[in-house]
Amino acid sequence: MDIAALSELPSRAAVNLRLQQVSMTIEVAGVLVIVVAAAVATLVFLGSGALSRDWQGALRRYRANLGRGILLGLELLVAADIIGTVAVTPSLENLAVLGLIVMIRTFLSFSLEVEIEGRWPWRRADAETDKAARL
């Protein structure tokens, strides 16, 4: 690389600013996904419950739909946290906070997955085998 090419590279401050903007955009998208999913799941719940009069079945589907929306939103929020941590000067404190946030959100995601599917994730193959045997 020559000196002219190096002078055209953006400064670290400019890169950090862009990464923070990207992180904030992804955070907003994550929150919007959760809000929209909650609204859509609620409308579907009310509509299907009113049409079928099977409110228990509608509630089961509502919880699954709401959980899926929350899971997707959480994934986006974790991505935003990772990008946001890269944007600031990585320190042990920032990395520890990121690790804690990722652990908490991973636990929430895992719990929601169990709630939605009604079984442990590692039991998925057993459920598919049982389903195939019933067909």
Residue pairs with C-beta under 8 A, 6 or more apart in sequence:
10 18
16 87
16 88
19 83
19 84
19 86
19 87
20 84
20 87
20 88
22 83
23 80
23 81
23 83
23 84
23 87
24 80
24 84
26 76
26 77
26 79
26 80
26 83
27 76
27 77
27 80
27 84
29 76
30 73
30 74
30 75
30 76
30 77
30 79
30 80
31 73
31 77
33 69
33 72
33 73
33 76
34 69
34 70
34 72
34 73
36 69
37 65
37 66
37 68
37 69
37 70
37 72
37 73
38 66
38 69
40 65
40 69
41 62
41 65
41 66
41 69
42 62
42 66
44 61
44 62
44 65
45 58
45 59
45 61
45 62
45 65
48 54
48 57
48 58
48 61
49 55
49 58
49 59
52 58
63 115
63 116
64 116
67 112
67 113
67 115
67 116
68 116
70 108
70 112
71 109
71 112
71 113
71 116
74 105
74 108
74 109
74 112
75 109
77 105
78 101
78 102
78 105
78 106
81 98
81 101
81 102
81 105
82 98
82 102
85 94
85 95
85 97
85 98
88 94
110 121
113 121
114 120
114 121
117 124
117 127
119 126
119 127
